[in-house]
Amino acid sequence: MSIKGLTNEQAAMVQHIKLLKQQAGSHSPSLFTIKEQLPSLKMDIDACFLSNPYATDLFLNYFKKELLGDDLHIRDMLEFYPSQNKVIAASLASFLKVPQEMLFVGNGAIEIIQAVIHNFTKEKIIVNIPTFSSYYEFIKPGVSIVFNKLKKEEDYKLNVEDLLQLVNYEKPDTVVLINPNNPNGGYITKAEIAELLEGLKNIKTVLLDESFIHFAYENDELEPLSYVDMVMKYPNVITIKSMSKDFGIAGIRAGYAIMHPSRIKHLLENGFLWNSNGLAEYFFKLYVREQFQKEYEIVRKRYIRDSQEYFKNLAAIEGMKRYPTQANFALIELETGILADDFAFGLLVKSGVYTRTCSDKIGLDGEFIRLASRSHDENEAIVKAIKEAL
């Protein structure tokens, strides 16, 4: 079964994109790859990549004014080495209210995930599934992995008691928590996180990935959430933060982690001295400015409100189920009998809307796609395209 009304040319494009997806493994083929291989394909909306487009616009305003408007500034950034890891971390420390020696800056969160798992996970790791695949793909040979399968009947929300029982039984040296979780957007409240971290205080390493935390909220004022205070309380906890999702700057590779100083020292002594580029350093210096933060808070809250309206509209579409989410994306179960790959790639070639097929996500039971939230107008166009496709 496929999306109705595809021409022969469009059907051939779907097959080509399926091949590109196979080659990309557990991640989606990039926009650049698809456009290069299928130049006649019209792609209007990227609902696969997870980012706040309003924040991208904000960053670009500063970038054009402060860098592109002065040839000397952009030349310096391109010609000279960026600062060392510790120097960039120091510029973040006071803003995040943590000691500089507890901050590690990464070439994107993905580098930090790999560095932490390769250096600090020695025997056994527990990972909740479905989740971001790198957490189990980066496991080194000789390390055993235990999957805590989240229950479909509970909307794939983490059950705190179930996880703690599994940890007590398996006795791992590492436990991974992503909040909100990817790909379903399930959110663990701050009270539940506190309960979890207290129950995991004897585990050697707890990875708390809060890359999507800027899209979550626990009150009507949409106050920003963070778990930095819990890292200060529990020395076994490492928080990881990607900046790509919040600010739509995946191309410059920026992320950071907060962890015990002894772990930072170990990483810096093993190959992470100059791992950031000049653009990432510029972003971090911009990120901590008071005026930028004021402007960012406006677009962050606007984006959350637009996203929640979008999710409400998705939930009303017949032929699919939208799972609860506090991220900037929604997990969608297709209920018409169509395969996820056929729907996602058929939607792309027919309507120009690029979505994330979840056919490669372990732990999901059914046919699923993931839909990112974009701007208000783009979200309306996505809803319209999906209604027509179903």
Stockholm file with secondary structure:
# STOCKHOLM 1.0

chainA/1-390         MSIKGLTNEQAAMVQHIKLLKQQAGSHSPSLFTIKEQLPSLKMDIDACFLSNPYATDLFLNYFKKELLGDDLHIRDMLEFYPSQNKVIAASLASFLKVPQEMLFVGNGAIEIIQAVIHNFTKEKIIVNIPTFSSYYEFIKPGVSIVFNKLKKEEDYKLNVEDLLQLVNYEKPDTVVLINPNNPNGGYITKAEIAELLEGLKNIKTVLLDESFIHFAYENDELEPLSYVDMVMKYPNVITIKSMSKDFGIAGIRAGYAIMHPSRIKHLLENGFLWNSNGLAEYFFKLYVREQFQKEYEIVRKRYIRDSQEYFKNLAAIEGMKRYPTQANFALIELETGILADDFAFGLLVKSGVYTRTCSDKIGLDGEFIRLASRSHDENEAIVKAIKEAL
#=GR chainA/1-390 SS CCCTTCCHHHHHHHHHHHHHHHHHTTSCCCHHHHHHHCTTCCCCEECSSCCCHHHHHHHHHHHIIIIITCHHHHHHHHHSCCCCHHHHHHHHHHHHTSCGGGEEEESSHHHHHHHHHHHHCCSEEEEEESCCTHHHHTCCTTCEEEEEECCGGGTTCCCHHHHHHHHHHHCCSEEEEESSCTTTCCCCCHHHHHHHHHHTTTSSEEEEECTTGGGCCSSTTCCCCCCHHHHHHCTTEEEEEESHHHHSCGGGCCEEEECCHHHHHHHHTTTCSSCSCHHHHHHHHHHTCHHHHHHHHHHHHHHHHHHHHHHHHHHTCTTEEECCCSSSEEEEEECSSCCHHHHHHHHHHHHCEECEECTTCTTCCSCEEEEECCCHHHHHHHHHHHHHHC
#=GC SS_cons         CCCTTCCHHHHHHHHHHHHHHHHHTTSCCCHHHHHHHCTTCCCCEECSSCCCHHHHHHHHHHHIIIIITCHHHHHHHHHSCCCCHHHHHHHHHHHHTSCGGGEEEESSHHHHHHHHHHHHCCSEEEEEESCCTHHHHTCCTTCEEEEEECCGGGTTCCCHHHHHHHHHHHCCSEEEEESSCTTTCCCCCHHHHHHHHHHTTTSSEEEEECTTGGGCCSSTTCCCCCCHHHHHHCTTEEEEEESHHHHSCGGGCCEEEECCHHHHHHHHTTTCSSCSCHHHHHHHHHHTCHHHHHHHHHHHHHHHHHHHHHHHHHHTCTTEEECCCSSSEEEEEECSSCCHHHHHHHHHHHHCEECEECTTCTTCCSCEEEEECCCHHHHHHHHHHHHHHC
//
